[in-house]
Amino acid sequence: QAMIAQACSLLPTPSSSMNAAWAAEHLVKLDAGGVELSFLDLLNVLPGWVLGSFFLCLFVTAFAIVASTVALLRWDTIHWPWSHFRCGCHTRLQPLWEPNSKAASSLRLHELRAREEALQLKFEELMGEGEVDENEPWEQHAERLRRLTQGGFLELDTITCSDGMLDFFAGHRVMARQRTLHCSLGIRLTVHYNLFCGTLLALGSEEQGRWLRGAHKRGVLGCFMLTEVGAGVLSGLVVETTATWTWAGEEGEGYFDLHTPTPAAVKTWISQGLAADWGVVIAQLIVEGTNHGAHVFLLDMTSPGISRESMGAKTTFNALDNAHISLDHVKVPQDALLSKLCTVQPRFEDDAWRAEYTFSGSRPPSFLVIAQRLLSGRLCISDSAIAYLEGVLEATQRYTEERMVWVDKERKMPLASLPYMDKMLGTVRACVNVHKAFLLLLQQQFADVIESGSGEVPRALATSIAAAKVEAPECAIKSIGLLRRDVGAFGLMESSPFGSANDVLLCCRFAEGDSRVLQQMLVRDLIREHSRLGPALGLGWRVVKAWLAGAIHTSEKLSYLRDQQLLRLLWTLRRYAKQHPGKSKMQTETDAWLHAGDLVYDVAKIHAQQIIHSTVERHFGRSRDTELFCNMSATDCKLCHAY
């Protein structure tokens, strides 16, 4: 009203020359005490800055209405004009692994390279020169590992301290390099040092540790028996093999009876299962009729009742023996139970002998504690996959830089300089750099846990390791396929890095926890965190805020996409459970989970990639590599179930 009054005061007073028609149209209309102006007259008298502000607000309002409507229809974020510039241009950012970068200094890159170089020289000295045969007789191949253990390639104590664990991880990277590539031997090294020796040292008593040190010096080889035929990819979640405490007489003597009660309980895919002298076996501990869950037992592989047979020829890597192992009431002594955290002791009470199960701490050892070395194994596998990919990338880079191609009738240029090849090599290099930084950081954190002797790995670290195990092999498989596709006939040559050795990446995908199972574990944890109303509403609010802020154009895009897909999954599960009630709550939840199908793996993939990206960016800052990784991941997540 004040603005209208001001405008009226500026208008000329009607003179006699003004006819009534003009006054009726343009100026005065008297009614209940007010003056009305036409819209055009109002625009004529308003200042320019007011007009500019008015039209800007009008444009923004109209754009918001249209953009939000389109976004809602496409389940997308609002594409604000300025949101494209919020995250800046990634070409102005520095690479992740610059010599003076935060990642290089925090992770002590020069020290790691020196460590790898020293181990590589030691490895070449022990193995000698000669062509590697991944299909040589397994007996001959097992002797290579004995040569490494007795030659001191890695000391046994390396897996019990922080600095030693970094040597252990570096040793696996050495055997994944193209220069010293030994795929089968790398698996043997993990099985013996990490799974067999590492489990024994982590869960065994001091006496059992002393026995291991003596056996290691003698060149004794070990295996780790967890996976069962019936469990399949759910290895660790299903254990049917039993270890029953059995009395041997009336003087308080007893033993454990190890038995695979059904064909489904037979241990399978046991690497080094034929060559091993000793092994550790995971079995259900049963004492006085009470099942105390999965526990670990030390087993002489020559004991009566043990049956070992080869699983048959594989497409490659037949130098590594994989075995079916069944136990037919194998008797092992009382001290076979790894007894650092729990024991079974005979006790004479009320004129009778009873076996008492005791444990240290507030509760019995969990499966996460018992299978702690599966986590370090997952780190080794992920790290080896990226190290292998890095070697393939370097070989491809050399070839494309030397290979000259015609670009017109007068000029040639290196294949690596062609825009499509340069872009692909840069994208693969960024993925390698981000994964490498993530894995080295996790290795340091895991090594600190081992040094502390706490026994149980923090849940957040276990989740990050699972994310690495899922994404690193997948990144390597996909990247090598792209590199091989674009280098032409070179991809078929024996001298290229694209031979049958690439199949080791498939081993990486299902060993130490199948990727699909780990993906489901990651998503179930997310569902559990948002199962109540409060967290679910918070998730919805985060999605709305990110949507309004145009998060799809920022470095927060992976978090936004993860939350968006998770919200859809929660709604899908709830709607299906409501529409299709089952006989029980568990059956209903399982059916809803199966119905969700690919959406579960969509959430899992983007969640894993978000963990990797956010962790690297939080610890080492934004870089050109993290931006490329983020953009690639956002696109990749739309095709996440294609593989």
Secondary structure, DSSP 4 states (H G I P E B T S, - for coil): -HHHHHHHHHSPPP-TTS-HHHIIIII---BTTB----HHHHHHHS-HHHHHHHHHHHHHHHHHHHHHHHHHHHT-----GGGGGTT--GGGSPPTT-TTSHHHHHTTHHHHHHHHHHHHHHHHHHH-SS---TTS-HHHHHHHHHHHHHHTSS-GGGGGSHHHHHHHHHHHHHHHSSTT--HHHHHHHIIIIIIIIIHHHHHS-HHHHHHHHHHHHTT--EEEE--BTTTGGGBTTB---EEEEEE-SSSS-EEEEEE--SGGGSEEEEETTTT-SEEEEEEEEEETTEEEEEEEEEEETTSTTEEEEE----SS-TTS-EEEEEESSEEE-GGGB--SSEEEEEEEETTEEEEEEEESSSSPPPHHHHTHHHHHHHHHHHHHHHHHHHHHHHHHHHHHHH-EEESSSS-EEEGGGSHHHHHHHHHHHHHHHHHHHHHHHHHHHHHHHHHHT--S--HHHHHHHHHHHHHHHHHHHHHHHHHHHHSGGGGGSTTSS-SGGGGHHHHHHHTTS-HHHHHHHHHHHHHHHT-SHHHHHHHHHHHHHHHHTTGGGSTTHHHHHHHHHHHHHHHHHHHHHHHS--SSHHHHHHHHHHHHTHHHHHHHHHHHHHHHHHHHHHHH---HHHHHHHHHHHHHGGGTT--
